[in-house]
Amino acid sequence: AGEVQAAGKTPGLPNVFDETHACASAATRAFLCTCCVQTPHPEPFRMTVTFDVKPNLRVNQDRKASGGIQISHDLGNDVTLKIRASDNTVRGGLKTDDLHVDFVREGHFELNYDIGNNAPTVVLHTSAGIKSKTLRMKYRHELCGKKRSSVEGKMAVDDKNTATLTVDTTDYSGLDLRACTLKWNHQLNDYTKLEAAWNFNNDTLRASVDHRVDSHNRLKIAYGTGDKNGSLQWTNKDLGGGGELKVTASSMLTCDGMKRMPTLTAEKTWNVEI
């Protein structure tokens, strides 16, 4: 303080603290100097965008490989943007083959657009109470192309059983049993779930057994009597970090099919920040 009074100004301060401010006390000028020097600069604005990236790889029975990717982003208000593409999108030059854009709000609606075929699809969800049960309804309609449509109703019968009825309403001319598919899910215990679906159109059955091995691993075995295709799927929640890893092996369970290499599919989800 003695140096400030002797000099009549504080060294190192801007010109605003010159001799015209000599009337200010030494303590006041020292306080202003401290504030000027110690005031921090504001932090630059930074924004982080998070994506879920899920690549997949498929090797068929002829040992030909193909792949694809799905990128998802949460837009807020429970709405998710999904972009899906395969290697056909970039093979031989960038194009729109197998390029899809989806807007999804779980339990409400889905807007799916197949850019390559210029074919949008709308999926609407709703629910209704029937006594103490909840009937969950889903209507799906393709606006272009084959213009297929369907109505699905799903209800939990009790704590262990769920029934799902799907009716194909394409070119609808009246309720027909052969347009229906009935699916039944049964929770056998804490580890195992059974599922069976009967297609009345071609009288075929598809059944599966889903078993939780431990807190990180699941195994699912499925078989369909129509295409005679069987599959074994392994799901892991821990390996490699991020989301689930799914590896599936599928094959035609016929004499010729069993002699060939099964089709292998692997997909993994990672969380990416930009």
N, C-alpha and C positions, 0 to 999 in steps of 0.2 A: 504494500500500500504506500510505503514511503517513496518507492521508485515512481509510482504512478503520480503522486503529488508533485514530485520534483520535476518530472518531465512535462507535466501538463497534459499528457495524452498517453494512451496505452499502446506500447509498440505492437505491431503486427495486426492492429485492427484496421478495418476499412476506413476510407477517408471521412466517413460520417463521424468518426471520433477524432476530430481535429481540434484546433485551438478554439473553435467556436463553441465547443462543449466543455471548456475549462471550468465553467460554473458548476458542472455536475460533480458530485462528491466522488472521491476515489473509490469508495465501496460500490457506488452505483455503476461506475464505468467498469470496474473489475467484474461485476455480476453480468453486465451485458457482454463483455468479452467472453466469459465462460459459456454463456448461452449460445453465442455465435459459433464457438469452436466445437461444442459438444452436441449440437443438434444433429441427429442422424438423418441420412438421406432416406427417403421412402423406398421400401422394397419394390422391385419391378413386379408387375402383374404376371402371374403364371397360371395356366389352365391345363389340367390333366384330363385326357379322354381315355376311357377304359373300354377295351374290346375283349370279347371272348372269341378266340380263334380255334377252330376245330378242323384240322386237315384229316384226310382219310386216304388210304391206299388199298387197292383191290387187285388181287392176282387171280385170274380165272383158271378153269381147268385146262386151258390151252397154254397156260403160263404167260399170258399177256397181261401186262400191268396197266392200270389206269388209276387216276386219283382225282381228288377234288378238295374243296375247302368251303367252310361256312364261317362267316364273320358276323358276330352279333354285337349290338350296342343298345344299351338301355337309354331310351329317349326321355324317360320320366313318365309319371302318371301310369305306371305299369305297362307302358308300350315299348316293345322291343323291335328294333330294325334288324333284319337278317338278310344277308347277301350270300347266295350259294352259287358256286361255279364248279365246273369240272375241267379236266385237262383239255376237253374239246373246245373250251372257250378260248384257249391260247394256242392250241396246236395248229400250225400252219398260218399263224397270224391271229391277231385279236379279233374275236367275233362274239356274237350273242348266243351261240349254241350252249344249251344247258346253263344259262344264266338266269337266276331267279332272284326276285326282290320280295321280301315278306314284311308286312307290318302286323305284329301280333300283340293282342292284349288278352292275356290268359283268362279264360272263363267268360270272355265277352265277344271278341271277333278276331278274324284273321283275314288279311287281304294279301293274296299271293299272286304274283305276276310273273309268268313265264315269258321273258323278253324275247327269246329266240322264236317262239311260236306265236307271239302276240296274243297270249291266252291268259286272261285274269281269272282268278277263282276267289269266291267269297265264302267264308265259313262264319256262321253266326251261332252263338251259344246263348242258352237261356236255361231256366230251371223253374220247376213248379212243385209245390208241396201237395202230397197226397197222403192225408192223415199224418202219420208221424214220419213218413218217408219223403225223400227228395228225389224227384225225377229230373235228371240233367239231360237237356236236349241239345242236339247239334245238327244244323242244316248246312250242307255243302253243295255248292253249285258252280259249275264251270260255265263261264259266260261265252266262251268261244270253243272251237275245236269240236270234240265229241259231245260237249254240253251235258256231261254226266252230272247227276245230282243224287243226293241221298239224305235220309233223315235217320238220326241215331238217338235212341233213348237208353239211358243208363241209370240203374237204381241199385243201391245197396240193400239187399234183402235182409241181412243181419250183419253182425260184426265180422263174419267170416266169408260171406257169399255176396257176390255182385253179378247182376245179370245185365247184358247189353244186347239190344235188338237193333239191327241196322236194316233199313228198307231202301232198296235201290228205286229211286223215283224217276230215273231217266225215261223219257217218253211215257210218262205215267198215264195209264188208262183205267186204273182201278187197283184196289189192294189185291195182291197176288202173293201167296205163300212162297212161291219160288223166287220172289224178289227179296227174300229175307235171309239174314244171317243172324243166328243166335249164338252169343258167346257167354260163357260162364266162368267166373273166377272164384276159386276157393282157397282161402288161407288155411292150409293144413295145420301149421303151427307157427312158432315165431321165426322159423328158418325157411320153410318151404311153402311155395305157392303153386297151385295147379290151375291150368287154363285150358279150356276146350271150346272150339268154335265150329258150328255146323252150318254149312252153306246149303240151303234148300234148293238152290238153282241147279247145282251139279251133284248134290248128295255127297259132299266131301267133308272130311273132318280134319281139323288142324289142332293139335294138342301140344302143350309145352309144360315143362316142370322147371321152376325157378327156385334155386336153392342158395341161401346165404351161407357161405362157408365160414366166414368170420366177419369182423367189422370192416374189412377192406376188400373182400373178394366175394363174388357171386358167380354161379354157374347156371346156365340155362340150356336145356335140351328141348328141341322142337322137331315135330314131324308132321307133314301134310300128306293125306292119302290121295289128294288130287294130282299134284305134281311129283309125289313120292320123294320130296326133298326133305332131307334131315339136316339139322344144324346144331352146332355146339358153340356157345358163346361164353367167353370169360370176361368179367368186368372187374376192374381194379380201381379203387379210389385213392390210392396212396403212391403208386409208382410214378416217379418223374415229376411229382408236384402238380399243381394246377387241378384240372377236373378229371373226370373219369377216362380211363383207358378201356376200350372195348376191342376184343379180338374175336372174330367169328370164323368158323370153318363150316362150310356147307357143301353138300354133295347129293346127287341123285342116288337114292338107296335102291338101285337096281343092279343087275349083274354087270352091265356095261359101265354104269356110273361108279361102282365100287372099284373098278380097275383104273380109274383116272384120278388125277390129283384133285383134291377138294378145292373149292374156291375160298380164298383167304381174304378177309377184310379186317383192317385195323384203323381205328380212329381215336384221337386224343384231343382233349380240350385244354388250352392254355389261356391264362388271363394276361393281356398285354396292355401296358399303359404308354400313352404318347403325350 
